[in-house]
């Protein structure tokens, strides 16, 4: 019985495969060139590796909470893969975790994040080729759509599979991405001067103005 409980973990091939898929996806959508780009991708990669290590490799959070979980939820097979969805145990949900509204919402955030990365990169790449300021598409709504994309993906995974390590990492990465955004803006001011300062006054950093979401439709 103990061996069966362990079968959901120690799957290091899945850890490597899943991590590689999402990191390569992120790389293909961002194509990092500068040190700032590589730091952004590196932080995201660390989060993904930590996530999938606990999801399929070694369930550190489950081991750490095993005594409390066993006492709080007697009869729960805490080392089954389904029990890794800790919110399902906390909510005493009888729904398959993979079809629960929380899991579906998590998938939505992840897909939205990759859409933001992809759409943001197309605008940014065109601007870099033409040596102009990126102000079209998503960049007309927020100044850092790709950082918003990274955060949306990480939040989706955190919602899907919360762990102590990723819960600890998430606010640190939020602070780091904010710092990268500030550094990036200093470089843009040096390169574009008043043009970027005017853009900065007009467009918010991360959360779009509600009215701006409908401007194109009204036009």
C-alpha positions in Angstrom: 0.0 0.0 0.0 2.9 2.4 0.8 4.4 1.6 -2.7 1.1 2.5 -4.3 0.9 5.8 -2.6 4.4 6.7 -3.9 3.5 5.8 -7.5 2.2 9.3 -8.2 5.6 10.8 -7.6 9.2 10.1 -8.5 8.3 10.6 -12.1 11.3 12.7 -13.1 10.9 12.2 -16.8 7.5 14.0 -16.5 9.2 16.8 -14.4 11.8 17.3 -17.2 9.4 17.0 -20.1 6.7 19.3 -18.7 9.2 21.9 -17.5 10.9 21.8 -20.9 7.6 22.3 -22.8 6.5 25.3 -20.9 10.0 26.9 -20.7 10.5 26.4 -24.5 7.0 27.8 -25.2 7.9 30.9 -23.1 11.3 31.2 -24.9 9.7 31.0 -28.3 7.2 33.7 -27.4 9.8 36.1 -25.9 13.0 35.3 -27.7 15.2 36.9 -25.0 18.1 39.1 -26.2 19.0 41.5 -23.3 20.1 40.6 -19.8 16.7 41.8 -18.6 15.0 39.4 -21.0 17.1 36.5 -19.8 16.5 37.4 -16.1 12.7 37.5 -16.8 12.8 34.1 -18.5 15.1 32.6 -15.8 12.8 33.6 -13.0 9.9 32.1 -14.8 11.8 28.9 -15.5 12.8 28.5 -11.8 9.1 28.8 -10.8 8.1 26.2 -13.4 10.8 23.7 -12.3 9.8 24.1 -8.7 6.2 23.5 -9.6 6.6 20.4 -11.7 9.2 19.0 -9.2 6.4 19.0 -6.5 3.7 17.9 -9.0 5.5 14.8 -10.3 8.9 14.5 -8.6 9.0 15.0 -4.8 5.9 16.3 -3.0 7.7 18.5 -0.4 4.6 20.4 0.6 2.6 17.1 1.1 5.4 15.7 3.2 5.7 18.9 5.2 1.9 19.0 5.9 1.4 15.2 6.0 0.8 15.0 9.8 -1.8 17.8 9.7 -3.5 16.6 6.5 -3.8 13.0 7.9 -5.3 14.3 11.1 -7.6 16.9 9.4 -8.7 14.6 6.6 -8.7 11.0 7.9 -8.9 8.5 5.1 -7.4 10.8 2.5 -4.6 9.2 0.4 -2.4 12.2 0.7 0.2 10.8 -1.7 -2.2 10.3 -4.6 -1.8 12.7 -7.5 -5.4 14.0 -7.0 -4.6 15.0 -3.4 -1.8 17.2 -4.7 -4.6 19.6 -5.6 -4.6 20.8 -2.0 -7.6 23.1 -2.5 -9.8 20.1 -3.3 -9.0 18.6 0.1 -9.4 21.9 1.9 -12.8 22.4 0.2 -13.8 18.8 0.7 -14.8 18.8 -3.0 -16.2 15.6 -4.5 -15.6 16.9 -8.0 -12.7 15.5 -10.0 -10.0 18.2 -9.4 -9.3 18.3 -13.2 -12.9 19.5 -13.9 -13.3 21.7 -10.9 -14.0 25.4 -11.6 -10.8 26.3 -9.8 -8.8 24.1 -12.2 -10.6 25.4 -15.2 -10.0 29.0 -14.1 -6.3 28.1 -13.6 -6.1 26.8 -17.2 -7.7 30.1 -18.4 -5.1 32.2 -16.7 -2.3 30.0 -18.2 -3.7 30.2 -21.8 -4.3 34.0 -21.3 -0.7 34.4 -20.2 0.7 32.7 -23.3 -1.6 34.8 -25.5 -0.2 37.9 -23.9 3.4 36.7 -24.4 2.7 35.9 -28.1 0.8 39.0 -28.9 3.2 41.3 -27.0 6.2 39.8 -28.7 4.9 40.5 -32.2 4.5 44.2 -31.5 7.8 44.4 -29.7 9.7 42.6 -32.4 8.3 44.9 -35.1 9.2 47.9 -33.1 12.8 46.6 -32.5 13.2 46.0 -36.2 12.1 49.5 -37.1 13.9 51.1 -34.1 10.7 52.6 -32.9 8.8 52.7 -29.6 6.3 49.8 -29.2 2.9 51.5 -28.7 0.6 49.4 -30.8 -1.6 46.4 -29.9 -1.3 45.4 -26.3 1.4 48.1 -25.8 -1.4 50.6 -26.3 -3.1 49.2 -23.2 -0.2 48.5 -20.8 3.5 49.2 -20.9 4.6 45.7 -19.9 2.2 43.1 -21.4 4.8 40.3 -21.5 5.5 40.6 -17.7 1.7 40.5 -17.2 1.7 37.4 -19.3 4.4 35.7 -17.2 2.5 36.6 -14.0 -0.8 35.3 -15.4 0.8 31.9 -16.2 2.5 31.6 -12.8 -0.7 32.6 -11.0 -2.6 30.0 -13.0 -0.2 27.3 -12.0 -0.3 28.5 -8.4 -4.1 28.3 -8.5 -3.9 24.8 -10.0 -1.3 23.3 -7.8 -0.4 25.4 -4.7 2.9 24.5 -3.0 4.8 26.1 -0.1 7.8 26.9 -2.4 5.8 28.5 -5.2 3.7 30.4 -2.7 7.0 31.7 -1.3 8.4 32.4 -4.8 5.4 34.2 -6.3 5.5 37.5 -4.4 9.3 37.6 -4.8 8.9 37.2 -8.5 6.2 39.9 -8.6 8.7 42.3 -7.0 11.4 41.1 -9.4 9.3 41.7 -12.5 8.3 45.1 -11.2 12.0 45.9 -10.8 12.8 44.6 -14.3 10.0 46.8 -15.6 11.4 49.9 -13.9 14.9 49.1 -15.3 13.5 48.6 -18.8 11.7 52.0 -18.6 15.0 53.7 -17.7 16.5 52.3 -20.8 13.5 53.4 -22.9 13.8 56.9 -21.5 17.4 57.0 -22.4 16.7 55.9 -26.0 13.4 57.7 -26.7 13.3 60.6 -24.3 10.2 62.7 -24.2 8.4 60.3 -26.5 8.5 57.5 -23.9 7.7 59.9 -21.0 4.5 61.0 -22.9 3.7 57.3 -23.5 4.3 56.5 -19.8 1.9 59.2 -18.8 -0.7 57.9 -21.2 -0.5 54.1 -20.7 -0.5 52.3 -17.3 2.2 49.8 -16.4 0.3 46.6 -15.8 -3.5 47.1 -15.4 -5.3 48.6 -18.4 -7.7 51.5 -18.1 -11.2 50.2 -18.5 -12.1 52.8 -21.1 -9.0 52.0 -23.2 -10.2 48.4 -23.7 -13.1 49.7 -25.9 -11.4 52.6 -27.7 -10.7 50.6 -30.9 -14.2 49.2 -31.1 -15.7 52.7 -30.7 -13.2 54.0 -33.3 
